[in-house]
Amino acid sequence: MWLILAFLSAALLGFYDSFKKKALQGNAVIPVLFLNTVFSSLIFAPFIVLSYSSSVLDSSLVHVASGGWECHKYILLKSCIVLSSWLAGYFGMKHLPLTIVGPINATRPVMVLVGALLVFGEQLNVWQWTGVMLAVVSFLMLSRSGKKEGIDFKHNKWIACIVVAAILGAVSGLYDKYLMASPADGGVGLDKMMVQSWYNIYQMIMMGIMLLVLWMPARKHTTPFRWDWTIIGISLFLSAADFVYLYSLSLPGAMISIVSMVRRGSVIVSFLFGAIFFHEKNLKSKAVDLALVLLGMLFLYFGTK
């Protein structure tokens, strides 16, 4: 069950990346990210209020557990990690093709895999290792295809932003496993809805401060902000993807190394958007690479049966 949810989360993430690319085209990054956190917070605020003020949501999947500083300090740290990753990723996404950003982001599972092996002692079987290797090779090939578009990976600050975002995203993935795992398994055992609801609220507050302090004073000298309806889509797809993702990690037997790898299958959805809506280049060579991504995902799936 947790693997099926990981695949669903991957599809939702693909739409999230595509809507994000559309919203950032010729647009100011900080206001777009701020509005993303606002709409995400508005989605979960009713669940917080209903959970704390009534018993309507008791025993449901969307019930938000209560907790003091002992719980919220972990969520606040998650907010800082994720927001730092988003800031770097949004700036990189704005200036790079979607079919370049996807493969770089797809290196996250490799980082998570190493972390999962070292930190959580997870073990992979032959099928899963084969899937991992196929995915790694395909992602490397996709990155090489991107070089044909004249992007120097070694000396491009936007590439550096995406790499930093990928590293922080991997750290966040490992931290999520720690938060979701029960104390008996060496984790904190936080409620998944509590984590997702409150980390959005904390991010909104931090982005609000950043908007007022950094962007507002310099807004007349930087890229202007324009409203785009895809900004709402960013929040909707991200919230759904994260809900499914955190729920999958809370299920018995869930492996963060596999969940993280499958979620990077979102590159397939974003590739299709890049080809159809953004008319990006070198699609034939990238299509072959994507076939390896799909094959790797199948090996991961069979390895969990």
C-alpha positions in Angstrom: 0.0 0.0 0.0 2.8 2.4 0.9 4.4 1.9 -2.5 1.2 2.7 -4.4 0.8 5.9 -2.4 4.4 6.8 -3.3 3.6 6.4 -7.0 0.5 8.6 -6.6 2.6 11.2 -4.8 5.1 11.1 -7.7 2.3 11.9 -10.2 1.0 14.8 -8.1 4.6 16.1 -7.7 4.9 16.2 -11.5 1.9 18.5 -11.8 3.3 20.6 -8.9 6.6 21.1 -10.7 4.9 21.9 -14.0 2.5 24.5 -12.4 5.5 26.0 -10.5 7.5 26.4 -13.8 4.5 28.2 -15.4 3.9 30.5 -12.4 7.6 31.5 -12.3 8.0 32.4 -15.9 8.9 36.1 -15.9 7.6 36.4 -12.3 9.0 37.4 -8.9 10.1 34.4 -6.9 9.5 35.5 -3.3 5.8 36.6 -3.8 5.0 33.4 -5.6 6.6 31.3 -2.9 4.8 33.4 -0.2 1.4 32.9 -1.9 2.2 29.1 -2.2 2.6 28.9 1.6 -0.5 31.1 2.2 -2.8 28.8 0.1 -1.2 25.7 1.5 -1.9 27.0 5.0 -5.5 27.9 4.1 -6.0 24.3 3.0 -5.0 22.9 6.4 -6.2 25.6 8.7 -9.8 24.3 8.8 -8.5 20.9 9.9 -6.5 22.4 12.7 -9.4 24.5 13.9 -11.9 21.6 13.8 -9.5 19.1 15.4 -8.8 21.5 18.3 -12.3 22.8 18.8 -14.5 19.7 18.2 -14.6 16.0 17.8 -15.8 16.0 14.2 -12.5 14.8 12.8 -11.6 12.3 15.6 -10.2 9.0 14.2 -10.2 10.4 10.6 -7.2 10.7 8.3 -7.3 14.5 8.5 -7.4 14.8 12.3 -4.6 17.1 13.5 -3.1 15.9 16.8 -2.3 18.4 19.5 1.2 18.9 21.0 3.4 21.3 22.8 6.9 22.7 22.1 8.3 19.2 22.4 6.5 18.4 19.1 6.6 21.8 17.4 10.3 22.2 17.7 10.8 19.3 15.3 8.2 20.7 12.9 9.8 24.2 13.0 13.1 22.6 12.0 11.4 20.8 9.1 9.9 24.1 8.0 13.4 25.7 7.9 14.9 22.8 5.9 12.0 22.7 3.4 11.8 26.4 2.9 15.5 26.7 2.3 15.2 23.9 -0.3 12.2 25.7 -1.9 13.9 29.1 -2.1 16.9 27.6 -3.9 14.7 25.4 -6.1 12.3 28.2 -7.1 15.1 30.5 -8.2 16.8 27.6 -10.2 13.4 26.6 -11.7 12.7 30.1 -12.9 15.9 30.2 -15.0 16.3 26.6 -16.3 14.3 24.3 -18.6 11.9 22.0 -16.8 13.6 19.0 -18.5 16.9 20.0 -16.9 15.6 20.7 -13.4 13.8 17.3 -13.2 16.9 15.1 -13.7 18.9 17.1 -11.2 16.1 16.8 -8.6 16.1 13.1 -9.4 19.4 12.7 -7.7 17.7 13.2 -4.4 16.9 9.5 -4.0 20.5 8.5 -4.4 21.4 10.9 -1.5 18.4 9.6 0.5 19.4 6.0 -0.2 22.9 6.5 1.2 21.4 8.3 4.2 18.8 5.5 4.8 21.5 2.8 4.6 23.7 4.7 7.1 21.1 6.2 9.4 18.2 3.7 9.4 20.0 0.5 8.4 17.5 -0.2 5.5 18.3 -3.2 3.3 17.5 -3.5 -0.4 17.0 -6.7 -2.3 18.3 -7.5 -5.8 15.2 -6.2 -7.5 15.3 -3.0 -5.6 19.0 -2.5 -6.2 18.5 -3.1 -9.9 15.7 -0.5 -10.0 17.9 2.0 -8.1 20.8 1.5 -10.6 18.6 1.9 -13.6 17.1 5.1 -12.2 20.6 6.5 -11.5 21.8 5.7 -15.0 18.8 7.2 -16.6 19.0 10.4 -14.5 22.7 10.7 -15.5 21.8 10.3 -19.2 19.1 12.9 -18.8 21.6 15.3 -17.4 24.0 14.7 -20.2 21.2 15.4 -22.7 20.7 18.7 -21.1 24.2 19.8 -21.8 23.3 19.9 -25.5 21.3 23.0 -24.6 24.4 24.9 -23.8 24.1 24.9 -20.0 27.5 24.6 -18.3 26.7 22.6 -15.1 30.0 23.6 -13.5 29.7 27.3 -13.8 26.0 28.1 -13.7 24.6 29.6 -10.5 21.1 28.4 -11.2 22.3 24.8 -11.6 24.0 25.3 -8.2 20.6 26.5 -6.8 19.0 23.3 -8.0 21.8 21.1 -6.6 21.5 22.8 -3.2 17.7 22.3 -3.3 18.2 18.6 -4.1 20.6 18.2 -1.2 18.3 19.9 1.3 15.4 17.9 -0.2 17.3 14.7 0.6 17.9 15.9 4.1 14.2 16.7 4.5 13.3 13.2 3.3 15.5 11.5 5.9 14.2 13.9 8.5 10.6 13.0 7.5 11.3 9.3 8.1 12.7 10.2 11.6 9.6 12.2 12.4 7.1 9.6 11.2 8.9 6.5 12.7 7.6 5.4 16.1 9.9 5.8 19.2 10.3 2.1 19.2 11.9 2.3 15.8 14.1 5.2 16.8 11.9 8.0 15.6 9.7 10.7 17.1 6.4 9.3 16.1 4.7 12.6 15.2 1.2 12.7 13.7 1.5 13.2 10.0 -1.3 15.7 9.8 0.2 17.7 12.6 3.5 17.9 10.8 2.0 18.8 7.4 -0.5 21.4 8.8 1.9 23.3 11.1 5.0 23.3 8.9 2.9 25.1 6.3 1.9 27.7 8.9 5.5 28.2 10.0 6.6 28.6 6.4 4.0 31.2 5.7 5.1 33.2 8.7 8.8 33.0 7.6 8.0 33.9 4.0 5.8 36.8 5.1 8.8 38.2 7.0 11.0 37.7 4.0 8.5 39.3 1.7 8.3 42.4 3.9 12.0 42.7 4.7 13.7 41.6 1.4 11.3 41.9 -1.5 9.0 44.8 -0.7 11.8 47.5 -0.3 13.5 46.4 -3.6 10.4 45.4 -5.6 10.7 48.4 -8.0 14.2 47.3 -9.0 13.6 43.6 -9.5 11.3 41.4 -11.5 7.7 42.5 -10.9 5.1 40.2 -9.5 2.1 39.2 -11.6 -0.8 37.0 -10.6 -1.1 33.6 -12.3 -3.8 31.1 -11.5 -1.3 28.3 -11.6 0.0 29.6 -8.2 -3.1 28.1 -6.6 -2.4 24.9 -8.5 1.1 24.8 -7.0 -0.4 24.7 -3.4 -3.1 22.2 -4.3 -0.9 19.6 -5.9 1.9 20.0 -3.4 -0.5 19.6 -0.4 -2.0 16.5 -1.9 1.4 15.1 -2.8 2.8 15.7 0.7 -0.3 14.3 2.4 0.0 11.0 0.4 3.7 10.9 0.9 3.6 11.4 4.7 0.8 8.9 5.0 2.9 6.3 3.1 5.8 6.8 5.5 3.6 6.3 8.5 2.6 2.8 7.2 4.4 -0.3 8.6 7.3 -1.4 6.4 7.6 1.9 4.5 11.2 2.4 3.2 12.3 6.0 2.8 14.9 5.0 0.2 12.3 3.5 -2.1 9.6 6.1 -1.4 12.0 8.8 -2.3 13.1 7.1 -5.4 9.6 6.5 -6.6 8.6 10.1 -5.9 11.3 11.3 -8.3 9.3 9.5 -11.0 7.5 12.9 -11.1 10.1 13.8 -13.7 8.0 11.8 -16.2 5.0 14.1 -15.7 7.1 17.2 -15.8 8.8 16.0 -19.0 5.5 15.7 -20.7 4.5 19.2 -19.6 7.9 20.5 -20.8 7.4 18.9 -24.2 3.8 19.8 -24.8 3.4 23.2 -23.1 6.9 24.7 -22.9 8.2 23.3 -26.2 11.6 22.3 -24.8 14.4 20.8 -26.8 16.3 17.5 -27.3 13.1 15.5 -26.5 14.0 12.4 -28.5 17.2 11.6 -26.6 15.4 12.5 -23.3 12.5 10.1 -24.1 14.9 7.2 -24.2 16.3 8.2 -20.8 12.8 8.4 -19.4 12.1 4.8 -20.6 14.9 3.8 -18.2 13.2 5.7 -15.4 10.0 3.8 -16.0 11.8 0.5 -16.1 13.6 1.4 -12.8 10.3 2.2 -11.2 8.9 -1.3 -12.2 11.9 -3.0 -10.7 11.4 -1.1 -7.4 7.7 -2.1 -7.4 8.4 -5.8 -8.0 11.1 -5.7 -5.4 8.5 -4.9 -2.7 6.1 -7.6 -3.7 
